[in-house]
C-alpha cells in the first residue's frame, strides 16, 4: 500500500514538472511571437527605421535566398568550426589549469594576482597580439575564443574545487589517501556540477571570441559578413547574420544543457 502511495506521489510530481515546463515553453513562445510581430508592425508603420532595423519578413527573405544559393553555408561552417574548437580547447585547458592550481597551494598563491588581472582585462584586447604572433587567419580567431573560455573556466572551476567540503579530504586522508586520490575520489566528483555548468557559459564566450577575431582578420565567416555589411551599409544583412549567430548559439547551448542533464542523471 505504501509503495503504491509513493509511486502515485512520484507520478504526480513528474506530471507537475511536465506541466510547469509546458507553461514556461508556452510563455517563451508567446514572448518570441509577440516580439517578432511587434518588430514587423513597427517596421511597416515606420515606428523604427526599416533601412536600419529591417523587419522579420525581409530577414527571412534574405536568409532564404542566401541558403538557397549556398552563399552563407561556407561562412557558417567556418565560424562553427572555429567556435567549437575554441570552446573545446578553452574548456579543457581551463579545467586542467584549475586542477594544477588546486594541486599546489603555493602555485595558486603565486598565480592568483595574475589570474585576477587576466580576468579583469578585456580579452578582446589580445586580438591584435594574436594577429601579429599567430598570423591573420582562422587560428587567431580560435585562439581568441580559447583564451576567453579558458580564463573563465579556470577561475570558476578552481573556486569550485576550493568550496568542496574539507571534511571529505580529512576522511580520505585518515585512510591514508594522498592528494591525487583525494582529488579523484572527492574533489573532482563534487565539482562536476560546476564543470558541467561552465559548458553553457563557455558557449557564449566562445562565440564572442570567434566573432571578434573574424571582425579583425577573417576573410570568411559570420563575423566577416557582419563587417562587410557595415562597410556596405547593408544593415538588413547585418541583422540577418546576427539572427543566424543567435540560432547557432542557442543550439550549442541546448546541446550543452542536454549533456549536463544526461551526465548528472547517469552519474546519479
N, C-alpha and C positions, 0 to 999 in steps of 0.2 A: 504493500500500500504506500509506504513511504517512498519507494523507488518510483512509483508511478507519479506521485505528487512532485518529486524533484524533477522528473522528466517533463512534466507539464509546465513547471515553473521555468525550466530551461527553454522550452519551446516558446513560451510567452515572451521571455526575454529576447530571444532571437527574432521573433516577429516584431517586437517593439523596435529593435535596432534596424531591421529592414524597413519598417515604416518611417523611421526617422531619416534614414538615408534617402528614401524616395521623396520625402518632403524637402530635404535640403537640395536634392538634384532639381526638383521642380522649381524652387525659388531661384536657383542658379540659372536655369533655363529662362525663366521669366525675365530676370535682370538682363541676361545677354540679348534676348529678342527685343526687349524694350530699348536697350541701348542702340542696337542696330537700326530699329525703326525710327527712333528719335534722330539719330545721325542722318538717315536718309531724308527724313522730313526737313530737318534743319538745312541740309544742303539744297534741296529743291526749292525751299522757301527763301533761300539766301539769308538765313539767320547766321550762317557761317559762310566764309568764302569757299565756294566749291572748287576753285582753282588750287587752293592751298590744302584744304582738308578733304577734298574729293568726296566720295559717297560710297556706301557699300555696293551699290549696283555697278558703279564704274570700276571699283576694285575687283569685283567678281569678273567683270568683262576682261580686265587687263590680265588677271591671273589665268583665266580660261584660255585666252589667246596665247600666253607665254607657255603654258603647259602643253597646249596643242602643238605648237611648233617646236617644242623642246628647248627653247632658248633659256629657260630658267633651271632646267633639270641639272645641268652640269654645275651650276653655281650652288645649288642646294647640296649636291653630293660633296663638293669641295668643303663647304662650311660644316656640314655634318661630320665629315671625316676629321677635320681639324678639331671640332668641338669634342667629339667622343674621345679622340686620342688625348687631347689636353685634359679632359675630365679624368680619364683613367690614370694618366701619369701623375697628375696633381694629387688625386685621392690616394693612390698607392704610396707615393713619395711622402705625403703628409702623415699617413699612418705609420710608416717606417720611422720617420724622423721623430714622431711623438713617442714611439716605443724606445728609441735610442735615448731620448731625453729622460724618460722615466727610469731607464736602467741605470743612469748615473746622476745622482743628485748634484754632484759638483758640476758636471757638464750643463745641467739645466740652469744652475745659478749663473754660470758663465754666459750662457746664450740668452738668458731672459731679457736683458736690456735690448739686445739686437733684435729679438723677436718682436718686442714691443714697438721698436722703431719701424721695423718692416711692416708690421700690422697697421701702424698709423699712416704710413706713406701711401699716397695714391698709386696703386700698382701700375696704372696706365702710363705713369711717368717712365717706366722701364722700357716702353716700346721703342723709343729711338735707340737705346743702348742695344737692344736685341737686333735691331735692323743693322747696326754697324758691326756687331760682334758675330752674328749668325748669317746675315745676308737678307736681302729683300725678297723672301719667298715664304711659302706656307709654313716653314719650320719656325719662323719668328712668331707667327700667329699661334701656333701650338705651344711654344714656349711661354708666350704671354698668358694663355689660358691656364697652363700647368702651374705657373708660379702663383697666380691668384688663388687657384684651388688649393695648392699645397700649403700656402701660408695660413689660410683659414682652417684647413683640416688639422694642421699641426697644433694650433692653439686650442681648438675645440677638443680634439681627442686627448691631448696631453692634460687638459683640465679635467676631462672625464676620468682619466687614469688616476689623477690625484684625489678625486672625490669618491673613489671606491672605499668602502668601509674598511678602515685599517685593522679591524678585528679579524677579517679574513686572512690577512697577511700574518697576524700573530698566531692564529690557529695553525696555519700551514707550517710556519717556522717552528712551532712547538713539536711538530712531527719530523723536523729535520729538512724541510724543503728549502732549496736555495732560491735566489731572486728570480732566476729564469723560470723555475717551477711555479713560484708564486704568481708570476705574470701569466703563465699558461693556464693555470688552474683557477685563478680568482680574478685578477685584474682584467684580463682580456675578455672573458665571458661577461663580466659585469658591465663592461664598456661597450658591448655590442650594440645596444640601442642607440648610443651616441654615434657610433661608427656608421650605422645604417641611416640615421637621420641626416648626417652630413652629406650623404649622397644627394639628397634633394636640394640642399643648399648649393652644392657644387655645380648642379645643373645650370642654375642661373649665372653663377660666377664664370663658368666655362664659356658660356655664350658671350658674356661681356668681354672677356679676354680676346676671344677669336674675332668678334666684330670690330673691336678697337684695332686689333692687329691688321685686319683687312682694310680698315679705313686708311691706313698709312702706307701699306706696301703691296697689297694684293692686286692682281690683275684679273682675278675671278673670285667668285664667292658672293654671298649676300651682302656683306659689308661693302664690297666693291660696287655693287649695284646701287646701294644707298648713296654713296659718294657721287657716282655718275648721275644719279637722279637729281641731286642737289646742284651739281655743276650745270646740268641742262635745264634746271628749274622745272623738272618733271616731278612735281610733288605727289601726284597720284601713284607714280611708280614707287616712290619712297615709302608711302603708306602701305602699298601693296606688299612690299618686301618686309615691312615691319609686321604685317599680318602673318606672313609665311614664317618669320622668325618666332612669333608668338605661338603659332601652332606647333612648330617643331619643338620648342622649349616645353610646351605643355605635354607633348607626347613623351619626351625624355623624362619629365618629372613624374608622369604617371607610371612609367616603367620602373623608375627608382622606387616609387611608393609601393608598387606591387611586389617588387623584390624585397623590400623591407618587411611587408606583411607576410610574405611566403617564408622568409627566413626565420622571423620570430615565431610563426606558427609551427614550423618544423623543428626548431631548436627547443621549443617548449615541450 
